[in-house]
Amino acid sequence: MDLIIGNYYDNIKCESFKDPETGRIRVRPLPNQGLPTKIVIECKEKTRNAHPIGTKFRTENVKVCQKTTGRIYLRAKDQMIYKL
């Protein structure tokens, strides 16, 4: 799937997981929403770390962004996710 920088996706369900590369708790989209499940969603670290790994969340919307180093990621609106 080709993600276009600047596009928004609404009401995304996601889950926390432990990133094997960094050892940090990250958030990724759940399957069957039209988004790759290997992309990370940028959100508040405090919220990610306040719940066990595997916790399900939702976002109001996410924006497709790209780091200067070239990595594409999703950014939650106001970096907020909400526990389901």
N, C-alpha and C positions, 0 to 999 in steps of 0.2 A: 504494500500500500504506500502510495506517495502522499506524504503530508505536506501541505503548503504552509510556509511560514506566514503567520499572521491570522490564519483561520481559527475559528472558535468551534468548539463542540460542547453542547449543553447536556446537563444532567448525567454526568459520567459516574458510574459505579466503579470503585477501585478497592484495592487491598494493600496492606502493608506486607513487606517481605524484607529479609536480610540480604543485602547486596553482597554476593560472594567476593566481588572485587575490592570493595571498600570496608566491608564489615558493618556498614551503617544500615539503619532501618530506612527503607525507601517505600514509595507508593507507586503502584502500577495499575493500569486499567484492567478490569475484568474482561474476559472474552466476550465475543459476540456483540460488540458495540461499534464496530467499524474502525477501531483503533488497534495498533499493534500492542500486544501484551508485554513486550520487552522494553518499551519506552517508559521512562520514569516521569512522574508528576511531581513538580516542585511545589512544596507546601511547607507549612510551619513545622520545624523540627520538634517543637514542644508537643504538638498534637500527635505527631508520628510516634514519639517516644513514650507518650502517656498510655498507650494501649499495647496489648500483646501482638506479636507478629501474627499475621493472618487476619487481623481485624478488618472488617469491611467498612468502607466509607462511601460517601458520594460528594461530588462537587457540583456547584451551580453551573460552572462552565470552565473549560480549559482553553488556553491559547497555545498554538504551536509556536515554539520559539527555537532559536539556535544560538549556541554559545559561540564565541569568537574562535574557539578551537575547532568548530565544525559540528559538535554534537547537537542533535535535535532532541528537544524535550518538550513536555507539556507543563504549563504553569497554571495552577489553580487560581481562580478569581480571588484576589486579595490574599493569596496563599492559604486559603481556608478550605478544609475538608471537614465533613460532618459524619460522625459515627452512625451507622445504620442500626 
